[in-house]
Each structure stands twice: as structure tokens, then as C-alpha cells.
Amino acid sequence: MRCFICENVKECPKPPSASALPPSPTGYLHVGGARTALFNWLFARHFGGTFILRIEDTDFERSTEEMVGGILDGMRLLGLDWDEGPFFQSKRMDLYKDNAERLIKSGHAYYCFCSKEQLEKRRAAAQAEGRAPMYERICAPFR
């Protein structure tokens, strides 16, 4: 089989890799998510790597157990098995909090004090001007 990345006909010198699918359980597995899952699954299988299923369930208002079940059922229906997981991001919040605090203490991150309305207003202004919306580092001087 020819490697689609390095074009090597015999064996690809690339080391095994890990690829992940991070669906959000705010709806069922859709065509775009299934496509991403398939490509990541194929990539992991081709390179002898690991396919990891990570559930992005941190939207506590919209995520449901029913949707998690729908995603898992959809993956099984497509024949896409995972090597690790599913890992639920909501169960790792302490890890993320600890790392965020470490980044803030080291000066590599900072708190943003902008309101949601202020950020939405800046986003709309950027889009109206034809610019890609991005955070303008307004709160960076306060760190």
C-alpha cells in the first residue's frame, strides 16, 4: 500500500500516531462528524496509531446523555471502533483548571474581563469590516 503522506511504496517511516474525534453531545453524530471520524480512524489504522474518542461535554446547558449514546451508536453503526476512551472532558476540569493556573502564573495566559456583549460587539464589527474575528488582547496589559 502506498502511503498517502510520504508516497513511500513499501513502508512508511512515520512513527505511529494518535488521532482523536472530539464530538460535542449537543446533537447526534452528523455527516461532518462522521467524515472526520472516518478520516481520523483511517489515519490511525494506516499508521499503526491510536484512535481516541473524546467527548466534548463541557456545554452543560446543551449536552445530554441521549446525545452521547447517539454518537456512540453512530460510530458503532459505521464500524468505527476506538482504541481509547471515550474520555469525557467534563471529568477532566480539575486538570484543565490546574494547567490554566500554571499558564497564568508563568505569564503565558491572562484573565479576560470583557463581557460577552463586548466580545460579540467586537466580533460583529470585525465581520462588518471584512476582517476575521479574533480576540484583540484587550486585557493583556492587565496581567
Secondary structure as GFF3:
##gff-version 3
##sequence-region A 1 143
A	DSSP	beta_strand	18	21	.	.	.	ID=ss1
A	DSSP	alpha_helix	31	46	.	.	.	ID=ss2
A	DSSP	beta_strand	50	55	.	.	.	ID=ss3
A	DSSP	alpha_helix	65	77	.	.	.	ID=ss4
A	DSSP	beta_strand	84	88	.	.	.	ID=ss5
A	DSSP	three_ten_helix	89	92	.	.	.	ID=ss6
A	DSSP	alpha_helix	93	105	.	.	.	ID=ss7
A	DSSP	alpha_helix	116	128	.	.	.	ID=ss8
A	DSSP	three_ten_helix	140	142	.	.	.	ID=ss9
###
